[in-house]
């Protein structure tokens, strides 16, 4: 004979398993995005260096690099929001590359 406690335990067990799986999957994605964030930081370093060299040579900014830097900053923001669990939406490459507004 089952008691109310037993029924509640049985009803919530599959949900708890699914939640645990979702948490581990999110953790895997978080590790992936932490790795990608590190690569993007290196890319930002190269972008800033290239922009500075361009500025020294031409005395004006490279608009293509500026636009890419602006979209990269949006990606950084989206990634931090995902990593800090503010949102469940995964950034690029699971969404389109961000455009500056």
C-alpha positions as CSV (number, residue, x, y, z in Angstrom):
1,X,0.0,0.0,0.0
2,X,1.4,3.4,-1.0
3,X,1.1,6.5,1.2
4,X,0.8,10.0,-0.1
5,X,4.5,10.5,0.6
6,X,5.3,7.6,-1.7
7,X,3.2,8.8,-4.5
8,X,4.7,12.3,-4.4
9,X,8.2,10.8,-4.4
10,X,7.4,8.7,-7.5
11,X,5.7,11.6,-9.3
12,X,8.7,13.9,-8.8
13,X,11.4,11.4,-9.5
14,X,11.4,11.6,-13.4
15,X,11.3,15.4,-13.1
16,X,14.2,15.5,-10.8
17,X,16.2,13.2,-13.2
18,X,15.4,15.5,-16.1
19,X,16.3,18.6,-14.1
20,X,19.6,17.0,-13.1
21,X,20.4,16.1,-16.8
22,X,19.5,19.7,-17.8
23,X,21.9,21.1,-15.2
24,X,24.7,18.9,-16.3
25,X,24.1,19.8,-20.0
26,X,24.1,23.5,-19.0
27,X,27.4,22.9,-17.2
28,X,28.8,21.4,-20.4
29,X,27.7,24.4,-22.4
30,X,29.1,26.7,-19.8
31,X,32.5,25.0,-20.1
32,X,32.3,25.3,-23.9
33,X,31.5,29.0,-23.7
34,X,34.2,29.7,-21.1
35,X,36.7,28.2,-23.5
36,X,35.2,30.3,-26.4
37,X,35.3,33.4,-24.2
38,X,39.1,32.9,-23.7
39,X,39.6,32.6,-27.5
40,X,37.5,35.7,-28.0
41,X,39.6,37.6,-25.5
42,X,42.7,36.8,-27.6
43,X,40.8,37.9,-30.7
44,X,39.9,41.2,-29.0
45,X,43.6,41.7,-28.2
46,X,44.5,41.1,-31.9
47,X,41.7,43.4,-33.0
48,X,42.8,46.2,-30.7
49,X,46.4,45.8,-31.8
50,X,45.4,45.8,-35.5
51,X,43.2,48.9,-35.0
52,X,46.1,50.7,-33.3
53,X,48.5,49.9,-36.1
54,X,46.0,51.0,-38.6
55,X,45.5,54.2,-36.7
56,X,49.2,54.9,-36.6
57,X,49.6,54.3,-40.4
58,X,46.4,55.9,-41.8
59,X,45.6,58.4,-38.9
60,X,42.0,57.2,-39.0
61,X,40.1,54.2,-37.6
62,X,39.3,51.1,-39.6
63,X,35.5,51.0,-39.8
64,X,35.4,47.3,-40.5
65,X,37.4,46.5,-37.4
66,X,35.2,48.9,-35.4
67,X,32.0,47.2,-36.6
68,X,33.4,43.8,-35.8
69,X,34.6,45.0,-32.4
70,X,31.1,46.3,-31.6
71,X,29.5,43.0,-32.6
72,X,32.1,41.1,-30.6
73,X,31.2,43.2,-27.5
74,X,27.6,42.2,-27.9
75,X,28.7,38.5,-28.1
76,X,30.8,39.0,-24.9
77,X,27.7,40.5,-23.2
78,X,25.4,37.7,-24.4
79,X,28.0,35.1,-23.3
80,X,28.4,36.6,-19.8
81,X,24.6,36.7,-19.4
82,X,24.5,33.0,-20.3
83,X,27.4,32.1,-18.0
84,X,25.9,34.0,-15.1
85,X,22.6,32.2,-15.6
86,X,20.7,35.4,-16.3
87,X,19.4,33.8,-19.5
88,X,19.1,30.3,-20.9
89,X,19.5,31.5,-24.5
90,X,22.9,30.3,-25.8
91,X,24.9,32.9,-27.8
92,X,26.5,32.4,-31.2
93,X,26.9,29.8,-32.7
94,X,23.4,28.7,-31.4
95,X,22.0,32.1,-32.5
96,X,23.0,34.4,-35.3
97,X,26.1,36.5,-35.0
98,X,25.0,39.8,-33.2
99,X,24.9,43.0,-35.1
100,X,25.3,46.3,-33.5
101,X,22.2,48.5,-33.5
